[in-house]
Amino acid sequence: MLMVPVRQLGEAERGAVERILELDPFAAAQVAERVAANGLSWWRADGRVLGYGSRNHIESLCWLGGQLTPVCTSQPAIAAFADALGAEERGCSSIVGRADGVLGLWERLSARWGPARDVRPNQPLLATGMVPEVKPDPDVHPVRAGEIERLFPAAVAMYTEEVGVSPLAEDGGRAYRQRVAELVRARRAYARFVDGKVIFKAELAVVTRRTAQIQGVWVDPAWRGRGIGAAAMAAVVRDALARVAPTVSLYVNDYNTPARRVYERCGFRSVGTFATVLF
């Protein structure tokens, strides 16, 4: 049987791709959302899905778009993906996914794609399907269309603090503003306002039929240490479970002890480890 270790997958392989994505619904959520929305036809997708394995048995995947995400990668698959990707110039701004796949790829690609701006090798991946016991903050709500302009500065502050660069740098923030507006229209952005200013925000950045992945969690620095995070997160988790998906998931930097305590109080438990390489 002829082996084609790495190749771009198309719509004909969609069933096989979806079966692999189902094997890891939390770590593969972002890829699953994009495949569900755009399919695998090259003219529709905002990235490519590469597969490792024979024509009749795809074993592992890599999503390659604005970010690179390995899914269900064995060591032979990591080596094969790295060989294929190393022949190209880097076009992604990050490598994100389960730590073994991300760090395995980076070990092989760093000489070609480096240096990285930051490597975060240990990011707990957490999930819950239970309503938190913490009393929710009644003032946290899905952001309304008329509140976008008040939300946007907080979203920029969160992104800059977390990623290390401003989302306004490349195009004046037009693409980022559009993304924030899309989340608001979909009722996937949450905030608490005090005197017209955002003091807490979070969004369901990724939604699949299996999970809603929370990203962009941020508390105004002036409000940190006051204990508002757990109640605010409890409100987000309750609404997401009731309205959006059967589970809620997220990943967090291992050194962010206050956030990890909040997530533990809200019932999140470990389902693995992520890693991120930022360029």
N, C-alpha and C positions, 0 to 999 in steps of 0.2 A: 504494500500500500504506500502510495506516494505521500510523504510528509511535507507539509508547508508550515514550518514552525510558527511564523508570525505573518499575519496578513490582515488587511483592512476588511472588516465585515460589512455586509450589506443587508438589505431588507430580507433577503432569502434566509439569512441566519438569525432573524429576530427571535424566533422561538428558543433557539439554543442560548442566545444572549440573555433572554429573560429568565431562563432556568438557572443560569449561573448567578445572576443578580439576586434571585430569590434565596440562594444559599447563604447570603450575607446581607440581609435587608437593612441593617443599620450602617455598616461601613460603605455599602454600595448605593446608599440612598440617592446621592446627587446624580450618579450615573443613571440610576433607574428612572428618576424624574425626567431627565433629558431624553432618554430613549422613549419613554411613554409619550412625551410631548412631540418629539420630532422624528421618531423612527430612526432608521439607519441609512436612509437614502442620502447620498452625499450632498445633494442640493438642498436638503431640508435641515440637516443637523448643524449645530454650532460647534461640532468637533467630530473627531473620528473615533471609532471603536476598533481597536486592534485585538485580534484573537490569537491565542497560542494553541496549537494542537493540529490534529489531522483534519481533513475535509469533513469527516464524519463524526469527529469528537473534539469539540472545542473545550479546552480545559480551564483556561484563564483569559482574563480580559485586561485591557488598558484603555481608559478614556483619555484622549489627547485633544484638548481644546485650550481654553484659557488656563486650565490647570491640567496636570497629569495625575490620573488616579488609577492605581493597579487594583484589580479585583480578583480574589481567590488565586493568588499567584504562588506557585511552587517555586523552588529554587531553579529548576531548569527553565521555567517560564520567565523568571526574573532575568536570567542570563540572556535568554533569547530576545526579550523585549529591549534590554539594554543594548544589545548588538544592533538591533534595528533602529532604535531611537538615536543611538550615538552616531549614526550615519547622517543625521539631520542637524541643522542648526536649531538651537532651542527656541521655541516659540511660546512656551507656556510661562506663566509668572510664578508658578508654584508646583510642587509635587505633594499631594495630600492623600492619605488613606491609611490602611493598617500599617503599623510600624514596620513589620518584617518586609513588606513589599516596597514601601517608600525608601527605607534605609538601604535595602538591597539594591534598588535601582540607583540610588544616589552614590553608593560606593563605586558602582561601575560607570556612572555618567559624570561624576564630578570633574574628572580631568578634561572632559569635552565641554561640559555645560557650566562649569564653575567660573568664579567662586559664587557661593550662595551668600545672600545678605543675612540670612538667619537659618539655623537648623534647630527644630524643636523635636527632639527624638522621643519624648514621652508625654503624650497627651491622652489621659484617660477618656475612653469612649463610654458614655453612660446612657442608660435608657430606663424608662418606667412605663408601666401600663396602669398604674394605680393612681387614684385621686389623692393628692397630698393631704396629710393630716393637718398641716399648717393652715391656719385660717387665711384665706386669700385677701389681698388688698382690694377693697371695692372700688378704688379710684384708678386701678389699672384696667384699661379697656383697649379694644382694637381702635387704632388711629383712624379718625374720620378724614374725608377728603379735604375739609377746610383746615385741618391741622398739619398738613404736610410741611408748610413753610416753617412751622415751629419745630417739627420733628427733624428737619434736615440738618440744622447745625449740630444736634446731638448725634445724628448718624455719622456725620463727618468726623466729629471728635472721637467717637468709638472706633471707627475704621483706622484713623491715624494712630490712635493709641495701641490698637491691637496689631496692625500690620506693619506699622513703622513708616509708612508713607501716606501722603494725603490723597484721597480719591479725586481731588480737584486738580491734581498736577498735570494730567495728560490733556484733557479736553475742557478744562474749566469746570469739571464736575457734571457735564451734561449726561453722560452715560450712567453715572452713579445716581443722579437725581431721578432719572427715568426708572432705574431699578427700585429706588425707594418708593416712587409713586406706584409702581406695579404692585409692590407688596401691600401698600395701603389699599389699593383698589380691590385686592383679593382678600382683604381683611386678615392679613398675615403679619401685620406690624402692630405692636402693642406699646403703650406708653402710659406713664403717670405724669400729669402736669401739675405744677404748683406755681401760681401767679403767672400762668401762661408759658412757663419754662419746663422743659422735659427734665425730670429728675431720675427717671428710670425708663429704659427702653429694651425691647427684645423683638426678634422676628422669627417667624417660621420660614427660614430661608429655603428649605427643601421640604416638599410634601410628596409622599407616595401613598399607595394604598396600605402600606405596612407601618409607616412612621412619619411623624412631623419632626424635622430636625431644627432645633432652636439654635440660632446664631445671633451675633450682634448684641449680646447682653451687656448692658452698660448702666452704671449708676453715676450721676453727677458727682465729681470729686468732693463737692461741698457737703454731700449727703452720705458719703461713705462712712462706715463705722456706726451708723445710727440704727442698724438692724432692719432696714426696709427691704432688703433683698429677698429674704425667704418668702415673705407675704406676697411680694410682687411676682416672684417666680411661680408661686403656688397659683396665682390668678391666671398666669399664662398657661400653665400645665392643665389646669381644670378646663379652661376654655378649649384648648387644643384637643384634649381627650373627648370632650363632649361634642365638638363640632367638626373636627378635621380628620383625625386618624386614631387608630386603636392604641398606639404607643407614641411616646415623645422621647427624643434622643438628642444628644449633644456631645461635643468633645471640648475639653478644657485643658489649658496648660497645667502641667503637674505642679508648678511652683505657685499657682494661684490658689493658695490655701483658703482665703475667705470665700471665694466662689465655690470651691469644692465642698466646703461646709454647708453652704446654702443648698447645693444640689442634693447632698446627702439628706438634709432635713426634708427636702421635697420628695424623697423616695427614690431618687436615681441610684442605680446600681451598675457596677462595671460589666460591660459586655466586650471588653477588649482594650487595645491601645492603638491610638493613632500616632502618626508623626507627620510633620510638615517641613518642607524645604521651601524657603522664600527667596526669590531672586530680585 
